[in-house]
Amino acid sequence: MNRSRMSVSVLLAALMLSASALSRHFTPSVKLADQGPRVNLATMVPEQFGEWRLDPHVVPLQVDPATQAKLDKIYNQTLARTYINRDGERVMLSLAYGGEQSDRLQLHKPEVCYGAQGFDVANRGDAELNLARGALPVKRLYAVSGARHEPITYWITVGDRAIRPGVQQKLQQLRYGLGGTVPDGMLVRVSSISTDEAAAFALQQRFIADLLRGVTLPTQVRLAGNFPPPTL
């Protein structure tokens, strides 16, 4: 572990201890999900935007019944669609929304879902997608099962911010918890079938940019949070 990661771990541990001490005096009771319009994934995301339209003939990865039962306890809503562009390129979009993000209920990472389906999942690292509204922090994976090769880009939102899973996720939960609020959360996963990782990740970035341009501003914030400006 390098010095930077060690410092972050120490900071996180200190914040968790502080939150534990403060929890004796109060417990977050206000749900962020109850403060605004109700989420409806099917109506938030259009079936056609930019150069993309819904392709009903291809279904994204389906999980086994045991895994689905676990997901049903975490998420209030899920949405899985495949889109195709004018060049015949396909991208799969999966959304999962949970109204309560806490230590008891947390977003189920794609590494876990794909691994449970028998995929070998390799971490391709963190990235920032410099989009029109700012820099979106994402994580990239490469999942393989037999002849199926699936590059994956994903991120999560906790409350009003798009973050990567792990330390950032914990810090964001603590930020809300210390304010007496239970945040909601969303997982956004974009993937495509390809053995050319570079081309697939570039296609996915185009798709994500088109998606965020093709929805209303409130939906943009719901899907990708209020993220900071691009790094130069």
RAFEN-V423899 format. One record per backbone hydrogen bond with DSSP energy under -1.0 kcal/mol. NH is the residue of the N-H (numbers start at 1). CO is the residue of the C=O. If there is no record, write none. Layout:
nh/co
NH/CO
NH/CO
This chain:
nh/co
6/2
7/3
8/4
9/5
10/6
11/7
12/8
13/9
14/10
15/11
16/12
17/13
18/14
19/15
20/16
21/17
22/18
23/19
24/21
25/22
26/22
29/180
30/180
32/182
34/31
35/32
44/40
45/41
49/52
52/49
53/84
54/47
55/82
58/55
68/64
69/65
70/66
71/67
72/68
75/71
76/97
77/97
79/95
81/93
83/91
84/53
85/89
88/85
91/83
92/191
93/81
94/189
95/79
96/187
97/77
98/185
101/183
102/105
112/109
113/109
114/110
115/111
116/112
118/115
119/114
120/144
122/142
124/140
127/138
129/136
131/129
131/134
135/228
136/129
138/127
139/154
140/125
141/152
142/122
143/150
144/120
145/148
148/145
150/143
152/141
153/190
154/139
155/188
156/163
157/186
158/161
159/184
161/158
163/156
170/166
171/167
172/168
173/169
174/170
175/171
176/172
177/173
178/174
180/177
181/176
182/30
185/98
186/157
187/96
188/155
189/94
190/153
191/92
192/151
194/149
200/196
201/197
202/198
203/199
204/200
205/201
206/202
207/203
208/204
209/205
210/206
211/207
212/208
213/209
214/210
220/216
221/217
222/218
223/219
224/220
225/221
226/160
227/225
